[in-house]
Amino acid sequence: TALRGALDRVSESRVRELTNEEFPWLRVLERAFQNDPFQVPAMRKDVLRALRIDWSKEKARPPETEPNALLDYLAELGIVSFRSDNRIDVGDLYLKGLHLRRKGGVARPKSARH
């Protein structure tokens, strides 16, 4: 839908803005999520697996690089949140920009699938 497309563009723009202005290490996180994708809400173990990044080769690093600590830091930034059932969610504002997808939703009409 037009709304979904607009939200996707805003998400990509927001992540690009944060990467360029405040958090250049988000670029590494984007690659990690692209290489080890998961759908949100996700099990903690799946997110932690994707956060196992070799930061030693990177110029830009987050203040926390250990996966559990990095996950907590992402929650402090408001990028992820913890659900009551212990799954991890990513806000729509960051979802597409981090190359992630949300489980469920409304199925696309058959005419829009081609």
C-alpha positions in Angstrom: 0.0 0.0 0.0 1.0 3.6 -0.3 1.2 4.0 3.5 3.6 1.0 3.8 5.8 2.4 1.0 5.9 5.8 2.7 6.8 4.2 6.0 9.6 2.2 4.3 11.1 5.3 2.8 10.9 7.1 6.1 12.6 4.2 7.8 15.4 4.1 5.3 15.9 7.8 5.6 15.9 7.7 9.4 18.5 5.0 9.6 20.6 6.8 7.0 20.3 10.0 9.0 21.4 8.3 12.2 24.3 6.5 10.5 25.6 9.7 8.9 25.1 12.0 11.9 25.4 10.2 15.2 25.9 6.4 15.0 28.1 5.4 12.0 28.4 1.9 13.5 24.7 1.4 12.5 26.0 0.6 9.0 27.7 -2.5 10.4 24.5 -3.4 12.2 22.6 -3.1 8.9 25.0 -5.5 7.2 24.8 -7.9 10.1 21.0 -8.0 9.9 21.0 -8.3 6.1 23.4 -11.3 6.3 21.5 -12.9 9.2 17.9 -11.7 8.8 15.2 -12.4 11.3 11.6 -11.2 11.4 10.2 -9.3 14.4 9.0 -9.9 16.9 12.0 -12.2 17.2 13.3 -14.6 19.8 16.2 -13.1 21.8 18.6 -15.9 20.7 18.0 -15.0 17.0 18.7 -11.3 17.6 21.8 -12.1 19.7 23.1 -14.4 16.9 22.9 -11.5 14.5 24.6 -9.2 16.9 27.7 -11.5 17.1 29.8 -9.1 15.1 33.6 -8.9 14.9 33.9 -5.2 15.7 37.8 -5.4 15.8 37.8 -4.7 12.0 35.5 -1.7 12.2 36.5 1.9 12.6 33.1 2.9 14.0 32.0 0.9 17.0 29.0 1.2 19.4 29.9 1.8 23.1 28.8 -1.8 23.8 29.9 -4.6 21.5 29.0 -7.7 23.5 25.7 -8.9 22.0 23.6 -8.7 25.2 25.0 -5.3 26.1 24.6 -4.1 22.6 20.9 -5.2 22.6 20.4 -3.3 25.8 22.0 -0.2 24.3 19.7 -0.5 21.2 16.8 -0.6 23.6 18.1 2.6 25.4 18.2 4.3 22.0 14.6 3.2 21.3 15.5 1.1 18.2 14.4 -2.2 19.8 12.0 -3.0 22.6 11.4 -6.0 24.8 8.0 -7.6 24.8 6.4 -9.2 27.8 6.8 -12.6 26.2 10.6 -12.0 26.0 10.6 -11.5 22.3 12.4 -8.5 20.7 10.6 -6.0 18.6 12.0 -3.3 16.3 10.1 -0.1 15.8 8.6 0.6 12.3 10.7 3.7 12.1 13.8 1.5 12.0 12.5 -1.8 10.5 13.1 -1.3 6.7 16.2 0.8 7.2 17.8 -2.1 9.1 16.7 -4.6 6.5 14.2 -6.4 8.7 10.6 -7.5 8.3 7.6 -7.9 10.6 5.8 -11.2 11.0 2.1 -11.3 10.0 0.2 -8.4 8.6 -2.3 -8.2 5.9 -1.6 -10.4 2.8 -1.1 -8.5 -0.4 -3.8 -8.8 -3.0 -2.9 -11.3 -5.8 -2.7 -8.6 -8.4 0.0 -6.8 -6.3 2.1 -9.9 -6.0 3.3 -10.0 -9.6 
